[in-house]
């Protein structure tokens, strides 16, 4: 399946590849494709705005550049742990439960912009600037949101029949970093996460299901409060652009 389909420079549907559809890129081979991967800067609702993608399952996965990156995006299945069962779920939708996603604003290419000049623009602003940096005049890198809008034939909020569920999560290292005031790759964050996992179990249940009172009583009251804010959607968003990651933190 095509990976990070919207991401500039490599994604099949990005503005930099020149293809406006999966079929335009793969030709006769497109009939063998049945899923597309969203990438960090997009999520299924953004795919749903483009009706030509309705026949493809939306999935999400993580780059494996480092252990800390594994599982930050994921696809959930209710199948046997078997290649052929998973393949059938992707092809038919039966057993495909949905995806766990970054907030798309966290991705490195969500908005259009020019990193060198610190310019970050919403789609309408980038169009008014004629895709030129208002500081230096160089061409902007088109963000995923703008590219989706260019190809969209539906308004935001439309959900095709049979589409799997999805949810956005803020990774535990980002939550802990927001509490401690240091970077997500710092030793302080790593030690805290290791201690939480040892006492409370895997990260996804900590983020989504464990009672906040239990996290508090385990010795992590500030993290419990921050997780509660994320669960309620109380987050400060600073969208990514032109190769620079966006940042999210509990409000």
C-alpha positions as CSV (number, residue, x, y, z in Angstrom):
1,X,0.0,0.0,0.0
2,X,1.2,3.6,-0.6
3,X,2.7,5.1,2.6
4,X,2.2,8.7,3.8
5,X,0.2,9.5,0.7
6,X,0.0,13.3,1.3
7,X,3.5,14.1,2.5
8,X,5.6,16.4,0.3
9,X,8.5,15.1,-1.7
10,X,7.5,11.4,-1.4
11,X,3.7,11.0,-1.0
12,X,1.9,9.9,-4.1
13,X,-0.8,12.6,-3.7
14,X,1.5,15.4,-2.6
15,X,1.8,18.5,-4.6
16,X,5.5,17.6,-5.4
17,X,4.8,14.3,-7.1
18,X,2.3,15.5,-9.8
19,X,-0.4,12.9,-9.3
20,X,-4.0,13.8,-8.4
21,X,-5.2,10.2,-7.9
22,X,-3.9,6.8,-7.0
23,X,-4.9,5.6,-10.5
24,X,-2.9,8.3,-12.2
25,X,0.3,7.1,-10.5
26,X,-0.2,3.3,-10.6
27,X,-2.2,2.9,-13.8
28,X,-3.4,-0.7,-14.2
29,X,-1.7,-1.7,-11.0
30,X,-4.1,0.5,-9.0
31,X,-6.7,-2.3,-9.0
32,X,-4.3,-4.3,-6.7
33,X,-4.3,-1.6,-4.1
34,X,-6.9,-1.5,-1.3
35,X,-5.4,0.7,1.4
36,X,-3.5,3.9,1.8
37,X,-1.5,5.2,4.8
38,X,-2.2,8.7,6.0
39,X,1.2,9.8,7.3
40,X,1.7,12.0,10.4
41,X,0.4,15.2,8.9
42,X,-3.0,13.8,7.9
43,X,-5.8,11.6,9.4
44,X,-8.8,9.6,8.0
45,X,-11.2,12.6,8.1
46,X,-8.9,14.4,5.7
47,X,-8.9,11.4,3.4
48,X,-12.7,11.3,3.6
49,X,-12.9,14.7,1.9
50,X,-11.7,13.1,-1.4
51,X,-14.3,10.7,-2.7
52,X,-11.8,9.0,-5.0
53,X,-10.2,7.5,-1.9
54,X,-13.5,5.9,-0.7
55,X,-12.5,2.5,-2.1
56,X,-9.3,2.5,-0.1
57,X,-9.0,1.6,3.6
58,X,-7.3,4.4,5.6
59,X,-4.5,3.0,7.8
60,X,-1.8,4.6,9.9
61,X,1.6,3.3,10.9
62,X,4.8,4.7,12.5
63,X,8.3,5.1,11.0
64,X,10.7,2.7,12.7
65,X,13.6,5.1,13.0
66,X,13.9,4.6,16.8
67,X,12.1,2.5,19.4
68,X,10.4,5.6,20.8
69,X,8.7,6.1,17.5
70,X,7.1,2.6,17.3
71,X,3.3,2.7,17.9
72,X,2.9,6.5,17.9
73,X,0.5,5.8,15.1
74,X,-1.1,2.4,14.7
75,X,-3.9,0.4,13.0
76,X,-6.2,-1.8,15.1
77,X,-7.5,-5.2,14.0
78,X,-9.9,-7.7,15.5
79,X,-8.4,-10.7,13.7
80,X,-6.1,-13.6,14.3
81,X,-2.5,-12.6,14.4
82,X,-2.0,-13.9,11.0
83,X,-0.7,-12.3,7.8
84,X,-3.6,-13.5,5.6
85,X,-6.2,-12.5,8.2
86,X,-4.8,-9.0,8.5
87,X,-4.6,-8.8,4.7
88,X,-8.3,-9.8,4.4
89,X,-9.2,-7.1,6.9
90,X,-7.4,-4.5,5.0
91,X,-9.0,-5.6,1.7
92,X,-12.6,-6.1,2.9
93,X,-12.8,-3.9,6.0
94,X,-14.0,-6.9,8.1
95,X,-11.9,-6.9,11.2
96,X,-10.4,-3.5,10.6
97,X,-11.2,-1.6,13.8
98,X,-9.6,1.8,13.0
99,X,-6.5,3.8,13.6
100,X,-4.7,5.7,16.3
101,X,-3.3,8.9,14.9
102,X,-1.1,11.8,15.7
103,X,-3.0,15.1,15.8
104,X,-2.3,15.9,12.2
105,X,-1.1,19.4,13.2
106,X,1.9,17.6,14.9
107,X,3.2,16.4,11.5
108,X,6.1,18.1,9.8
109,X,4.1,19.2,6.8
110,X,0.6,20.0,8.0
111,X,0.6,23.7,6.9
112,X,2.2,25.4,4.0
113,X,5.3,27.4,4.8
114,X,9.0,28.3,4.5
115,X,11.0,27.1,7.5
116,X,14.1,29.2,6.9
117,X,12.0,32.4,7.2
118,X,9.7,31.1,9.9
119,X,6.7,31.5,7.7
120,X,3.7,29.2,8.3
121,X,0.4,29.8,6.5
122,X,-3.1,28.4,6.5
123,X,-4.2,27.3,3.0
124,X,-6.2,30.5,2.2
125,X,-3.2,32.6,3.3
126,X,-0.8,30.6,1.1
127,X,-3.1,31.0,-1.9
128,X,-3.3,34.7,-1.4
129,X,0.5,34.8,-1.3
130,X,0.5,32.8,-4.6
131,X,2.6,30.1,-2.8
132,X,5.5,32.5,-2.4
133,X,7.2,33.3,0.9
134,X,6.2,36.8,1.9
135,X,9.7,37.3,3.4
136,X,12.1,36.1,0.7
137,X,9.9,35.4,-2.3
138,X,10.9,31.7,-2.6
139,X,8.3,29.1,-3.3
140,X,6.5,27.7,-0.2
141,X,6.4,24.0,0.6
142,X,2.7,23.2,0.2
143,X,1.3,21.6,3.3
144,X,-0.9,18.5,3.5
145,X,-4.0,20.5,4.6
146,X,-3.8,22.7,1.5
147,X,-3.2,19.8,-0.8
148,X,-6.2,17.9,0.6
149,X,-8.3,21.0,0.1
150,X,-7.1,21.3,-3.5
151,X,-8.3,17.7,-4.3
152,X,-11.4,17.7,-2.0
153,X,-14.8,17.3,-3.4
154,X,-16.5,17.2,0.0
155,X,-16.7,19.6,2.9
156,X,-14.9,18.7,6.2
157,X,-16.9,16.5,8.5
158,X,-18.3,14.1,5.9
159,X,-17.8,10.4,6.8
160,X,-18.3,7.8,4.0
161,X,-20.4,4.7,4.8
162,X,-18.4,1.9,6.2
163,X,-15.4,4.0,7.2
164,X,-13.5,2.6,10.2
165,X,-13.2,4.6,13.4
166,X,-10.2,6.7,14.3
167,X,-8.9,8.7,17.2
168,X,-6.1,11.2,17.8
169,X,-3.6,10.8,20.7
170,X,-0.8,12.8,22.1
171,X,2.2,10.4,22.7
172,X,3.1,9.8,26.3
173,X,6.6,11.3,25.9
174,X,5.0,14.6,24.7
175,X,2.6,14.6,27.7
176,X,5.4,14.0,30.2
177,X,7.6,16.6,28.4
178,X,4.8,19.2,28.7
179,X,4.7,18.5,32.5
180,X,8.4,18.5,33.2
181,X,9.3,21.4,30.9
182,X,12.1,19.5,29.0
183,X,12.3,17.9,25.6
184,X,10.5,14.6,24.8
185,X,13.8,12.8,24.2
186,X,15.4,13.9,27.5
187,X,16.5,11.4,30.2
188,X,14.0,12.9,32.6
189,X,11.1,12.0,30.3
190,X,12.5,8.6,29.5
191,X,13.0,7.7,33.2
192,X,9.4,8.9,34.0
193,X,7.9,6.8,31.2
194,X,9.9,3.7,32.1
195,X,8.7,4.0,35.7
196,X,5.1,4.5,34.5
197,X,5.2,1.5,32.2
198,X,6.7,-0.7,34.9
199,X,4.0,0.2,37.4
200,X,0.9,0.7,35.1
201,X,1.5,-1.2,31.9
202,X,1.6,-0.2,28.2
203,X,1.4,3.3,27.0
204,X,-1.9,3.2,25.1
205,X,-4.0,2.1,28.0
206,X,-2.3,4.7,30.2
207,X,-3.2,7.4,27.7
208,X,-6.8,6.2,27.0
209,X,-8.3,3.9,29.6
210,X,-6.6,3.8,33.0
211,X,-8.5,5.8,35.6
212,X,-6.7,9.1,36.3
213,X,-6.9,8.4,40.0
214,X,-4.8,5.3,39.5
215,X,-2.1,7.2,37.6
216,X,-2.1,9.8,40.4
217,X,-1.8,7.2,43.2
218,X,1.0,5.5,41.4
219,X,3.1,8.6,42.0
220,X,2.4,10.7,38.8
221,X,-0.2,13.3,39.8
222,X,1.0,16.0,37.4
223,X,1.0,13.5,34.5
224,X,-2.4,12.3,35.5
225,X,-3.7,15.9,35.3
226,X,-2.1,16.4,31.9
227,X,-3.5,13.1,30.5
228,X,-7.0,14.2,31.7
229,X,-6.6,17.5,29.8
230,X,-5.6,15.6,26.6
231,X,-8.6,13.2,27.0
232,X,-10.8,16.3,27.1
233,X,-9.2,17.9,24.1
234,X,-7.7,20.7,26.2
235,X,-4.4,21.1,24.2
236,X,-2.4,23.9,22.8
237,X,-1.6,23.4,19.1
238,X,1.3,24.7,17.2
239,X,1.1,23.2,13.7
240,X,4.1,21.9,11.8
241,X,5.2,23.2,8.4
242,X,8.0,22.7,5.8
243,X,9.8,19.9,7.7
244,X,9.4,21.3,11.2
245,X,7.3,19.2,13.6
246,X,4.3,20.8,15.2
247,X,4.0,20.8,19.0
248,X,1.1,19.9,21.2
249,X,1.0,20.2,24.9
250,X,-1.8,20.0,27.5
251,X,-3.4,23.4,28.1
